[in-house]
């Protein structure tokens, strides 16, 4: 009888500690590698700064993880034939980097203040989500996907867009390739 009670107590202790073990395993799975490409941050900063200047935004919210290919597969397929030859090497690098989600760091060179957010649920302001930046070998061409989501005041629905940006490095920094039409999706 005593051994049956001891066995039952042991089983109950196991059940009490099981959620903690599962939570530790989940947190290990969620651990992301940092995005540490300084040139990537320069590209992302130039795009976000130009966009916030057009929108006249005072503050910038950025989702703290990079987008991965499963988040934008449909848009990538839709735009696949629109990338010029000069950007094919950067596109190959983009596709390789898009296989992994990365954790963004406080490395943006923004003219405005920015903050990282962990979710777009309940966010009332616009939020940027960005991919890792794909570069060609000489780092003279870049491709990045930027998603901007906004929830208008008193609305349940999100609006925004997902856009591929193609950029060239110039003497003054990264410039969007204005001669190439943008490709993406507006919603």
C-alpha positions as CSV (number, residue, x, y, z in Angstrom):
1,X,0.0,0.0,0.0
2,X,2.8,2.4,0.9
3,X,4.6,1.7,-2.3
4,X,1.3,2.4,-4.3
5,X,1.0,5.8,-2.5
6,X,4.7,6.6,-3.1
7,X,4.2,5.7,-6.8
8,X,1.2,7.9,-7.1
9,X,3.1,10.8,-5.4
10,X,6.0,10.3,-7.8
11,X,3.6,10.4,-10.7
12,X,2.0,13.6,-9.5
13,X,5.4,15.2,-9.1
14,X,6.2,14.2,-12.7
15,X,3.0,15.9,-13.9
16,X,3.8,19.1,-12.0
17,X,7.3,19.4,-13.5
18,X,6.3,18.3,-17.0
19,X,5.1,21.7,-18.1
20,X,8.3,23.4,-17.0
21,X,10.4,20.9,-19.1
22,X,8.1,21.4,-22.1
23,X,8.4,25.2,-21.8
24,X,12.2,24.9,-21.6
25,X,12.3,22.8,-24.8
26,X,10.0,25.2,-26.6
27,X,12.1,28.2,-25.6
28,X,15.2,26.5,-27.0
29,X,13.4,26.0,-30.3
30,X,12.3,29.7,-30.4
31,X,15.9,30.9,-30.0
32,X,16.9,32.7,-33.2
33,X,20.2,33.6,-34.6
34,X,20.9,37.4,-34.7
35,X,20.8,39.3,-38.0
36,X,24.2,40.8,-38.0
37,X,24.7,42.2,-41.6
38,X,25.7,45.9,-41.2
39,X,25.1,46.5,-44.9
40,X,21.7,44.9,-44.6
41,X,20.8,47.4,-41.8
42,X,21.9,50.3,-44.0
43,X,19.7,49.1,-46.8
44,X,16.7,48.5,-44.5
45,X,17.2,51.9,-42.8
46,X,17.3,53.7,-46.2
47,X,14.0,52.1,-47.2
48,X,12.2,52.6,-43.9
49,X,13.4,56.2,-43.6
50,X,12.2,57.1,-47.2
51,X,8.9,55.4,-46.5
52,X,8.3,57.1,-43.1
53,X,9.2,60.5,-44.7
54,X,6.5,60.0,-47.3
55,X,4.0,58.9,-44.6
56,X,5.1,61.6,-42.3
57,X,5.4,59.1,-39.5
58,X,6.9,60.3,-36.2
59,X,7.8,56.9,-34.8
60,X,8.6,53.6,-36.4
61,X,7.6,50.1,-35.1
62,X,9.6,47.2,-36.5
63,X,8.7,43.5,-36.0
64,X,11.7,42.0,-34.2
65,X,12.2,39.0,-36.5
66,X,13.0,38.8,-40.2
67,X,10.3,37.5,-42.5
68,X,11.0,34.0,-43.9
69,X,10.0,32.4,-47.2
70,X,6.8,30.8,-45.9
71,X,5.5,34.3,-45.0
72,X,5.8,35.6,-48.5
73,X,6.0,32.6,-50.8
74,X,2.9,33.8,-52.9
75,X,4.4,37.2,-53.5
76,X,7.8,35.8,-54.4
77,X,6.2,33.5,-56.9
78,X,4.1,36.4,-58.4
79,X,7.2,38.6,-58.8
80,X,9.7,35.9,-59.9
81,X,9.8,36.9,-63.5
82,X,10.1,40.7,-62.8
83,X,13.7,40.7,-61.4
84,X,16.2,41.9,-64.1
85,X,19.4,39.9,-64.9
86,X,21.6,42.4,-63.0
87,X,19.7,41.4,-59.7
88,X,19.8,37.6,-60.2
89,X,22.8,37.1,-58.0
90,X,21.3,39.2,-55.2
91,X,18.0,37.3,-55.6
92,X,19.8,33.9,-55.1
93,X,21.4,35.3,-51.9
94,X,17.9,36.6,-50.8
95,X,16.3,33.2,-51.4
96,X,19.1,31.5,-49.4
97,X,18.7,33.9,-46.5
98,X,14.9,33.7,-46.5
99,X,15.0,30.1,-45.4
100,X,15.8,31.2,-41.8
101,X,14.1,33.6,-39.5
102,X,16.6,35.9,-37.8
103,X,16.4,38.2,-34.8
104,X,16.8,41.9,-35.6
105,X,19.2,43.9,-33.4
106,X,19.3,47.6,-32.5
107,X,21.5,48.3,-35.6
108,X,19.2,50.5,-37.7
109,X,20.5,53.9,-38.9
110,X,17.2,55.6,-38.7
111,X,16.6,59.4,-38.7
112,X,13.6,58.7,-36.5
113,X,13.3,56.7,-33.3
114,X,12.2,53.1,-33.7
115,X,11.1,50.4,-31.5
116,X,10.8,46.6,-31.9
117,X,7.5,44.9,-31.4
118,X,6.8,41.2,-30.9
119,X,3.4,41.1,-32.4
120,X,1.1,43.1,-34.7
121,X,-2.0,42.0,-32.8
122,X,-3.5,45.1,-31.2
123,X,-1.0,47.5,-32.7
124,X,-2.7,50.7,-33.7
125,X,0.2,52.2,-35.6
126,X,2.0,51.0,-38.7
127,X,4.5,48.2,-38.3
128,X,7.3,47.2,-40.6
129,X,8.3,43.6,-41.1
130,X,11.5,43.0,-43.2
131,X,13.4,40.2,-44.7
132,X,17.1,39.7,-44.6
133,X,18.7,41.6,-47.4
134,X,20.1,39.6,-50.4
135,X,23.3,41.0,-52.0
136,X,25.3,40.2,-55.1
137,X,29.0,39.2,-54.6
138,X,30.2,42.8,-55.0
139,X,27.5,44.2,-52.7
140,X,26.5,46.7,-55.4
141,X,22.9,45.3,-55.8
142,X,20.4,44.4,-53.1
143,X,17.0,42.9,-52.8
144,X,14.7,43.0,-49.7
145,X,11.1,42.4,-49.0
146,X,9.3,45.0,-46.8
147,X,5.9,44.5,-45.4
148,X,4.0,47.5,-43.9
149,X,0.9,46.8,-41.9
150,X,-1.4,49.4,-40.5
151,X,-4.6,49.2,-38.5
152,X,-6.7,52.4,-39.1
153,X,-8.3,53.9,-36.0
154,X,-11.5,52.1,-34.8
155,X,-11.0,49.4,-37.4
156,X,-10.7,45.6,-36.9
157,X,-8.9,45.2,-40.3
158,X,-5.3,45.5,-41.2
159,X,-4.2,47.2,-44.4
160,X,-0.8,47.7,-46.0
161,X,1.4,46.1,-48.5
162,X,4.3,43.7,-49.2
163,X,6.8,45.1,-51.6
164,X,10.1,43.9,-53.1
165,X,12.7,46.7,-53.2
166,X,15.7,46.5,-55.6
167,X,18.5,48.8,-54.7
168,X,21.9,49.8,-56.2
169,X,24.8,51.1,-54.2
170,X,25.9,54.6,-55.3
171,X,28.5,57.0,-54.0
172,X,25.9,58.6,-51.7
173,X,24.6,55.2,-50.4
174,X,21.9,52.8,-51.3
175,X,19.3,54.1,-53.8
176,X,16.2,52.4,-54.9
177,X,16.3,51.2,-58.6
178,X,13.6,53.7,-59.8
179,X,13.9,52.4,-63.4
180,X,12.5,49.0,-62.3
181,X,8.8,48.8,-61.4
182,X,8.1,47.6,-57.9
183,X,6.5,44.3,-57.4
184,X,4.4,43.2,-54.4
185,X,0.9,43.1,-53.1
186,X,-1.4,45.7,-51.5
187,X,-4.1,44.8,-49.0
